Amino acid sequence: MRKNGASRTAVAVASLATLLASLSACGGTHQSDGGDKGASGSGSSAHRPAVGSTRIPGVGDRLYRRIPADTGQVVAVYGAGRDSARSTAVLYTRHGKSWRRQGSWPAHNGKKGWTTDHHEDDRRSPVGVFTLTDAGGVLADPGTRLPYTRDASFAAPRWWAKSHWHDFDYVIAIDYNRLKGTPPDDPTRPQGDAKGGSIWLHLDHGSGTSACISLSEAAMQYLLRTLDPHQHPVVVMGDRANLKA
């Protein structure tokens, strides 16, 4: 079933090869990749804005200027290092001219770290600011206001390591090289296949991904229930050095 009407035409009937390519881009692997197991502490004061702060902590002018003026919710993903798979995701909400920290969770990013020039299969997450417009997964809509596509075809292939089987129970599409307003598994890549795509927020399997950002099930449920399309949510993501640039 699909939220927000039948006007959202499913592409879950796309060819098996296309679907598997989409899932693989989002963190699938045949066996556990042995990436970083931990994440920065969710209570880190480095990610707490000062009272009345008009800026997102740790985000420099280059990326901050790319946050739309009408955005009221920002998921900031702070990578531990350029070549690290460990990160911390923090949700900030705008209150007047100030930003407030609303939640923080350990996370993982691409198993090889981050890049400012992402390409298919480089195993690095793209640095940048991207809108968050569409969600979906294997499980029923947990109560999100985002358009939500539920379909069993999101399930990871059972020949992948068992630890990855539930990666796509919940997903939020990161609008990198994709068409907004389509289900997360829509295979269309406006910039071409070489630039990669199918990059999502999804459930964590305990180590690095192919390029996605992974979080706990509780964190994903919280974000799905909290992100509001009327607040024009975005994700600001990258390693700390690139975020500050």
Contacts in CASP RR format, 6 or more apart in sequence:
PFRMAT RR
TARGET T0000
AUTHOR 0000-0000-0000
METHOD contacts of the structure
MODEL  1
MRKNGASRTAVAVASLATLLASLSACGGTHQSDGGDKGASGSGSSAHRPA
VGSTRIPGVGDRLYRRIPADTGQVVAVYGAGRDSARSTAVLYTRHGKSWR
RQGSWPAHNGKKGWTTDHHEDDRRSPVGVFTLTDAGGVLADPGTRLPYTR
DASFAAPRWWAKSHWHDFDYVIAIDYNRLKGTPPDDPTRPQGDAKGGSIW
LHLDHGSGTSACISLSEAAMQYLLRTLDPHQHPVVVMGDRANLKA
1 150 0 8 1.000
2 8 0 8 1.000
2 10 0 8 1.000
2 147 0 8 1.000
2 148 0 8 1.000
2 149 0 8 1.000
2 150 0 8 1.000
2 183 0 8 1.000
3 141 0 8 1.000
3 144 0 8 1.000
3 147 0 8 1.000
3 148 0 8 1.000
3 149 0 8 1.000
4 147 0 8 1.000
4 148 0 8 1.000
8 147 0 8 1.000
8 149 0 8 1.000
8 181 0 8 1.000
8 182 0 8 1.000
8 183 0 8 1.000
10 149 0 8 1.000
10 151 0 8 1.000
10 183 0 8 1.000
11 182 0 8 1.000
11 183 0 8 1.000
11 185 0 8 1.000
11 186 0 8 1.000
11 187 0 8 1.000
12 19 0 8 1.000
12 149 0 8 1.000
12 151 0 8 1.000
12 153 0 8 1.000
12 154 0 8 1.000
12 183 0 8 1.000
12 185 0 8 1.000
14 185 0 8 1.000
14 187 0 8 1.000
18 187 0 8 1.000
19 153 0 8 1.000
19 185 0 8 1.000
19 187 0 8 1.000
20 157 0 8 1.000
21 187 0 8 1.000
21 198 0 8 1.000
22 185 0 8 1.000
22 187 0 8 1.000
22 198 0 8 1.000
23 154 0 8 1.000
23 156 0 8 1.000
23 157 0 8 1.000
23 168 0 8 1.000
23 185 0 8 1.000
23 198 0 8 1.000
24 210 0 8 1.000
25 120 0 8 1.000
25 196 0 8 1.000
25 197 0 8 1.000
25 198 0 8 1.000
25 199 0 8 1.000
25 210 0 8 1.000
25 211 0 8 1.000
25 212 0 8 1.000
26 167 0 8 1.000
26 168 0 8 1.000
26 171 0 8 1.000
26 198 0 8 1.000
26 199 0 8 1.000
26 200 0 8 1.000
26 202 0 8 1.000
26 209 0 8 1.000
26 210 0 8 1.000
26 211 0 8 1.000
26 212 0 8 1.000
27 110 0 8 1.000
27 164 0 8 1.000
27 167 0 8 1.000
27 202 0 8 1.000
27 208 0 8 1.000
27 209 0 8 1.000
27 210 0 8 1.000
27 211 0 8 1.000
27 212 0 8 1.000
27 214 0 8 1.000
28 156 0 8 1.000
28 160 0 8 1.000
28 164 0 8 1.000
28 167 0 8 1.000
28 209 0 8 1.000
28 210 0 8 1.000
29 160 0 8 1.000
29 161 0 8 1.000
29 164 0 8 1.000
29 210 0 8 1.000
30 159 0 8 1.000
30 160 0 8 1.000
30 161 0 8 1.000
31 161 0 8 1.000
32 161 0 8 1.000
32 163 0 8 1.000
32 205 0 8 1.000
32 207 0 8 1.000
33 111 0 8 1.000
33 207 0 8 1.000
33 208 0 8 1.000
34 111 0 8 1.000
34 207 0 8 1.000
34 208 0 8 1.000
35 85 0 8 1.000
35 111 0 8 1.000
35 207 0 8 1.000
35 208 0 8 1.000
36 80 0 8 1.000
36 84 0 8 1.000
36 85 0 8 1.000
36 86 0 8 1.000
36 108 0 8 1.000
36 207 0 8 1.000
36 208 0 8 1.000
37 206 0 8 1.000
37 207 0 8 1.000
38 86 0 8 1.000
38 106 0 8 1.000
38 206 0 8 1.000
39 80 0 8 1.000
39 86 0 8 1.000
39 87 0 8 1.000
39 88 0 8 1.000
39 106 0 8 1.000
39 107 0 8 1.000
39 108 0 8 1.000
40 78 0 8 1.000
40 79 0 8 1.000
40 80 0 8 1.000
40 86 0 8 1.000
40 87 0 8 1.000
40 88 0 8 1.000
40 106 0 8 1.000
41 88 0 8 1.000
41 104 0 8 1.000
41 106 0 8 1.000
42 88 0 8 1.000
42 103 0 8 1.000
42 104 0 8 1.000
42 105 0 8 1.000
42 106 0 8 1.000
43 104 0 8 1.000
44 88 0 8 1.000
44 104 0 8 1.000
46 57 0 8 1.000
46 58 0 8 1.000
46 78 0 8 1.000
47 57 0 8 1.000
47 58 0 8 1.000
47 76 0 8 1.000
47 78 0 8 1.000
47 88 0 8 1.000
47 90 0 8 1.000
47 101 0 8 1.000
47 104 0 8 1.000
48 57 0 8 1.000
48 101 0 8 1.000
49 55 0 8 1.000
49 56 0 8 1.000
49 57 0 8 1.000
49 92 0 8 1.000
49 98 0 8 1.000
49 99 0 8 1.000
49 100 0 8 1.000
49 101 0 8 1.000
52 97 0 8 1.000
52 98 0 8 1.000
53 98 0 8 1.000
53 99 0 8 1.000
54 97 0 8 1.000
54 98 0 8 1.000
54 99 0 8 1.000
55 64 0 8 1.000
55 99 0 8 1.000
56 64 0 8 1.000
56 67 0 8 1.000
56 74 0 8 1.000
56 76 0 8 1.000
56 92 0 8 1.000
56 99 0 8 1.000
56 236 0 8 1.000
57 76 0 8 1.000
58 76 0 8 1.000
58 78 0 8 1.000
58 240 0 8 1.000
58 243 0 8 1.000
58 244 0 8 1.000
59 76 0 8 1.000
59 236 0 8 1.000
59 243 0 8 1.000
59 244 0 8 1.000
60 243 0 8 1.000
60 244 0 8 1.000
60 245 0 8 1.000
62 245 0 8 1.000
63 128 0 8 1.000
63 129 0 8 1.000
63 236 0 8 1.000
63 243 0 8 1.000
63 245 0 8 1.000
66 128 0 8 1.000
66 129 0 8 1.000
67 74 0 8 1.000
67 129 0 8 1.000
67 234 0 8 1.000
67 236 0 8 1.000
68 131 0 8 1.000
68 232 0 8 1.000
68 234 0 8 1.000
70 232 0 8 1.000
71 94 0 8 1.000
71 231 0 8 1.000
71 232 0 8 1.000
71 233 0 8 1.000
71 234 0 8 1.000
72 93 0 8 1.000
72 94 0 8 1.000
72 231 0 8 1.000
72 232 0 8 1.000
72 233 0 8 1.000
73 91 0 8 1.000
73 92 0 8 1.000
73 93 0 8 1.000
73 94 0 8 1.000
73 226 0 8 1.000
73 227 0 8 1.000
73 228 0 8 1.000
73 231 0 8 1.000
73 232 0 8 1.000
73 233 0 8 1.000
73 234 0 8 1.000
74 91 0 8 1.000
74 92 0 8 1.000
74 93 0 8 1.000
74 94 0 8 1.000
74 99 0 8 1.000
74 233 0 8 1.000
74 234 0 8 1.000
74 235 0 8 1.000
74 236 0 8 1.000
75 89 0 8 1.000
75 90 0 8 1.000
75 91 0 8 1.000
75 92 0 8 1.000
75 132 0 8 1.000
75 201 0 8 1.000
75 223 0 8 1.000
75 227 0 8 1.000
75 233 0 8 1.000
75 234 0 8 1.000
75 235 0 8 1.000
75 236 0 8 1.000
75 237 0 8 1.000
76 89 0 8 1.000
76 90 0 8 1.000
76 91 0 8 1.000
76 92 0 8 1.000
76 235 0 8 1.000
76 236 0 8 1.000
76 237 0 8 1.000
76 243 0 8 1.000
77 87 0 8 1.000
77 88 0 8 1.000
77 89 0 8 1.000
77 90 0 8 1.000
77 107 0 8 1.000
77 109 0 8 1.000
77 213 0 8 1.000
77 235 0 8 1.000
77 236 0 8 1.000
77 237 0 8 1.000
77 238 0 8 1.000
78 87 0 8 1.000
78 88 0 8 1.000
78 89 0 8 1.000
78 90 0 8 1.000
78 238 0 8 1.000
78 240 0 8 1.000
78 243 0 8 1.000
79 86 0 8 1.000
79 87 0 8 1.000
79 88 0 8 1.000
79 109 0 8 1.000
79 113 0 8 1.000
79 114 0 8 1.000
79 237 0 8 1.000
79 238 0 8 1.000
79 239 0 8 1.000
79 240 0 8 1.000
79 243 0 8 1.000
80 86 0 8 1.000
80 87 0 8 1.000
80 88 0 8 1.000
80 239 0 8 1.000
80 240 0 8 1.000
81 113 0 8 1.000
81 114 0 8 1.000
81 239 0 8 1.000
81 240 0 8 1.000
81 241 0 8 1.000
82 113 0 8 1.000
82 114 0 8 1.000
82 239 0 8 1.000
82 241 0 8 1.000
82 242 0 8 1.000
83 112 0 8 1.000
83 113 0 8 1.000
84 113 0 8 1.000
84 239 0 8 1.000
85 108 0 8 1.000
85 109 0 8 1.000
85 110 0 8 1.000
85 111 0 8 1.000
85 112 0 8 1.000
85 113 0 8 1.000
85 207 0 8 1.000
85 208 0 8 1.000
85 209 0 8 1.000
86 106 0 8 1.000
86 108 0 8 1.000
86 109 0 8 1.000
87 106 0 8 1.000
87 107 0 8 1.000
87 108 0 8 1.000
87 109 0 8 1.000
87 213 0 8 1.000
87 237 0 8 1.000
87 238 0 8 1.000
88 104 0 8 1.000
88 105 0 8 1.000
88 106 0 8 1.000
88 107 0 8 1.000
89 104 0 8 1.000
89 105 0 8 1.000
89 106 0 8 1.000
89 107 0 8 1.000
89 213 0 8 1.000
89 215 0 8 1.000
89 219 0 8 1.000
90 101 0 8 1.000
90 103 0 8 1.000
90 104 0 8 1.000
90 105 0 8 1.000
91 101 0 8 1.000
91 102 0 8 1.000
91 103 0 8 1.000
91 104 0 8 1.000
91 222 0 8 1.000
91 223 0 8 1.000
91 226 0 8 1.000
92 99 0 8 1.000
92 100 0 8 1.000
92 101 0 8 1.000
92 102 0 8 1.000
93 99 0 8 1.000
93 100 0 8 1.000
93 102 0 8 1.000
93 231 0 8 1.000
94 100 0 8 1.000
94 231 0 8 1.000
102 226 0 8 1.000
103 222 0 8 1.000
105 215 0 8 1.000
105 216 0 8 1.000
105 219 0 8 1.000
106 204 0 8 1.000
106 215 0 8 1.000
106 216 0 8 1.000
107 204 0 8 1.000
107 213 0 8 1.000
107 214 0 8 1.000
107 215 0 8 1.000
107 219 0 8 1.000
108 204 0 8 1.000
108 206 0 8 1.000
108 207 0 8 1.000
108 208 0 8 1.000
108 209 0 8 1.000
108 213 0 8 1.000
108 214 0 8 1.000
109 125 0 8 1.000
109 208 0 8 1.000
109 209 0 8 1.000
109 211 0 8 1.000
109 212 0 8 1.000
109 213 0 8 1.000
109 214 0 8 1.000
109 237 0 8 1.000
109 238 0 8 1.000
110 123 0 8 1.000
110 124 0 8 1.000
110 125 0 8 1.000
110 208 0 8 1.000
110 209 0 8 1.000
110 210 0 8 1.000
110 211 0 8 1.000
110 212 0 8 1.000
111 123 0 8 1.000
111 207 0 8 1.000
111 208 0 8 1.000
111 209 0 8 1.000
111 210 0 8 1.000
112 122 0 8 1.000
112 123 0 8 1.000
112 124 0 8 1.000
113 123 0 8 1.000
113 124 0 8 1.000
113 125 0 8 1.000
113 239 0 8 1.000
114 124 0 8 1.000
114 125 0 8 1.000
114 126 0 8 1.000
114 127 0 8 1.000
114 238 0 8 1.000
114 239 0 8 1.000
114 242 0 8 1.000
115 122 0 8 1.000
115 124 0 8 1.000
115 125 0 8 1.000
115 126 0 8 1.000
115 127 0 8 1.000
116 126 0 8 1.000
116 127 0 8 1.000
116 128 0 8 1.000
116 242 0 8 1.000
118 124 0 8 1.000
118 125 0 8 1.000
118 126 0 8 1.000
118 176 0 8 1.000
118 195 0 8 1.000
118 196 0 8 1.000
118 211 0 8 1.000
119 194 0 8 1.000
119 195 0 8 1.000
119 196 0 8 1.000
120 193 0 8 1.000
120 194 0 8 1.000
120 195 0 8 1.000
120 196 0 8 1.000
120 197 0 8 1.000
121 210 0 8 1.000
122 211 0 8 1.000
123 210 0 8 1.000
123 211 0 8 1.000
124 211 0 8 1.000
125 199 0 8 1.000
125 209 0 8 1.000
125 211 0 8 1.000
125 212 0 8 1.000
125 213 0 8 1.000
125 237 0 8 1.000
125 238 0 8 1.000
126 176 0 8 1.000
126 199 0 8 1.000
126 211 0 8 1.000
126 237 0 8 1.000
127 237 0 8 1.000
127 238 0 8 1.000
127 239 0 8 1.000
127 242 0 8 1.000
127 243 0 8 1.000
128 236 0 8 1.000
128 237 0 8 1.000
128 238 0 8 1.000
129 234 0 8 1.000
129 235 0 8 1.000
129 236 0 8 1.000
130 174 0 8 1.000
130 175 0 8 1.000
130 176 0 8 1.000
130 234 0 8 1.000
130 235 0 8 1.000
130 237 0 8 1.000
131 175 0 8 1.000
131 180 0 8 1.000
131 232 0 8 1.000
131 233 0 8 1.000
131 234 0 8 1.000
132 146 0 8 1.000
132 172 0 8 1.000
132 173 0 8 1.000
132 174 0 8 1.000
132 175 0 8 1.000
132 201 0 8 1.000
132 227 0 8 1.000
132 233 0 8 1.000
132 234 0 8 1.000
132 235 0 8 1.000
133 146 0 8 1.000
133 147 0 8 1.000
133 173 0 8 1.000
133 175 0 8 1.000
133 180 0 8 1.000
133 181 0 8 1.000
133 229 0 8 1.000
134 146 0 8 1.000
134 147 0 8 1.000
134 149 0 8 1.000
134 172 0 8 1.000
134 173 0 8 1.000
134 180 0 8 1.000
134 181 0 8 1.000
134 182 0 8 1.000
134 183 0 8 1.000
134 184 0 8 1.000
135 144 0 8 1.000
135 146 0 8 1.000
135 147 0 8 1.000
135 148 0 8 1.000
135 149 0 8 1.000
135 170 0 8 1.000
135 171 0 8 1.000
135 172 0 8 1.000
135 173 0 8 1.000
135 184 0 8 1.000
135 224 0 8 1.000
136 148 0 8 1.000
136 149 0 8 1.000
136 150 0 8 1.000
136 151 0 8 1.000
136 154 0 8 1.000
136 170 0 8 1.000
136 171 0 8 1.000
136 172 0 8 1.000
136 183 0 8 1.000
136 184 0 8 1.000
137 148 0 8 1.000
137 149 0 8 1.000
137 150 0 8 1.000
137 151 0 8 1.000
137 154 0 8 1.000
137 168 0 8 1.000
137 169 0 8 1.000
137 170 0 8 1.000
137 171 0 8 1.000
137 184 0 8 1.000
138 150 0 8 1.000
138 151 0 8 1.000
138 152 0 8 1.000
138 154 0 8 1.000
138 155 0 8 1.000
138 166 0 8 1.000
138 168 0 8 1.000
138 169 0 8 1.000
139 150 0 8 1.000
139 169 0 8 1.000
139 170 0 8 1.000
140 150 0 8 1.000
141 148 0 8 1.000
141 150 0 8 1.000
141 224 0 8 1.000
142 170 0 8 1.000
142 221 0 8 1.000
142 224 0 8 1.000
142 225 0 8 1.000
143 224 0 8 1.000
143 225 0 8 1.000
144 224 0 8 1.000
144 225 0 8 1.000
144 227 0 8 1.000
145 227 0 8 1.000
145 228 0 8 1.000
145 229 0 8 1.000
145 230 0 8 1.000
146 172 0 8 1.000
146 224 0 8 1.000
146 227 0 8 1.000
146 229 0 8 1.000
147 181 0 8 1.000
147 229 0 8 1.000
148 224 0 8 1.000
149 183 0 8 1.000
149 184 0 8 1.000
149 185 0 8 1.000
151 183 0 8 1.000
151 185 0 8 1.000
153 185 0 8 1.000
154 168 0 8 1.000
154 169 0 8 1.000
154 171 0 8 1.000
154 184 0 8 1.000
154 185 0 8 1.000
155 165 0 8 1.000
155 168 0 8 1.000
156 164 0 8 1.000
156 165 0 8 1.000
156 166 0 8 1.000
156 167 0 8 1.000
156 168 0 8 1.000
158 165 0 8 1.000
161 205 0 8 1.000
163 205 0 8 1.000
163 206 0 8 1.000
164 205 0 8 1.000
166 203 0 8 1.000
166 205 0 8 1.000
166 217 0 8 1.000
167 202 0 8 1.000
167 203 0 8 1.000
167 205 0 8 1.000
167 214 0 8 1.000
168 200 0 8 1.000
168 202 0 8 1.000
168 203 0 8 1.000
169 203 0 8 1.000
169 217 0 8 1.000
170 202 0 8 1.000
170 203 0 8 1.000
170 217 0 8 1.000
170 220 0 8 1.000
170 221 0 8 1.000
170 224 0 8 1.000
171 184 0 8 1.000
171 200 0 8 1.000
171 201 0 8 1.000
171 202 0 8 1.000
172 184 0 8 1.000
172 200 0 8 1.000
172 201 0 8 1.000
172 202 0 8 1.000
172 220 0 8 1.000
172 223 0 8 1.000
172 224 0 8 1.000
172 227 0 8 1.000
173 184 0 8 1.000
173 199 0 8 1.000
173 200 0 8 1.000
174 199 0 8 1.000
174 200 0 8 1.000
174 201 0 8 1.000
174 212 0 8 1.000
174 213 0 8 1.000
174 235 0 8 1.000
174 237 0 8 1.000
176 196 0 8 1.000
176 197 0 8 1.000
176 199 0 8 1.000
177 189 0 8 1.000
177 190 0 8 1.000
177 191 0 8 1.000
177 192 0 8 1.000
177 195 0 8 1.000
177 196 0 8 1.000
177 197 0 8 1.000
177 199 0 8 1.000
178 186 0 8 1.000
178 188 0 8 1.000
178 189 0 8 1.000
178 190 0 8 1.000
178 197 0 8 1.000
178 198 0 8 1.000
179 186 0 8 1.000
179 188 0 8 1.000
179 190 0 8 1.000
182 188 0 8 1.000
184 198 0 8 1.000
184 200 0 8 1.000
185 198 0 8 1.000
187 198 0 8 1.000
189 195 0 8 1.000
189 196 0 8 1.000
189 197 0 8 1.000
196 211 0 8 1.000
197 211 0 8 1.000
199 211 0 8 1.000
199 212 0 8 1.000
200 212 0 8 1.000
200 213 0 8 1.000
201 212 0 8 1.000
201 213 0 8 1.000
201 214 0 8 1.000
201 215 0 8 1.000
201 220 0 8 1.000
201 223 0 8 1.000
201 235 0 8 1.000
202 209 0 8 1.000
202 212 0 8 1.000
202 213 0 8 1.000
202 214 0 8 1.000
202 215 0 8 1.000
202 220 0 8 1.000
203 214 0 8 1.000
203 215 0 8 1.000
203 216 0 8 1.000
203 217 0 8 1.000
203 220 0 8 1.000
204 214 0 8 1.000
204 215 0 8 1.000
204 216 0 8 1.000
205 214 0 8 1.000
206 214 0 8 1.000
208 214 0 8 1.000
213 235 0 8 1.000
213 237 0 8 1.000
215 223 0 8 1.000
227 233 0 8 1.000
236 243 0 8 1.000
END
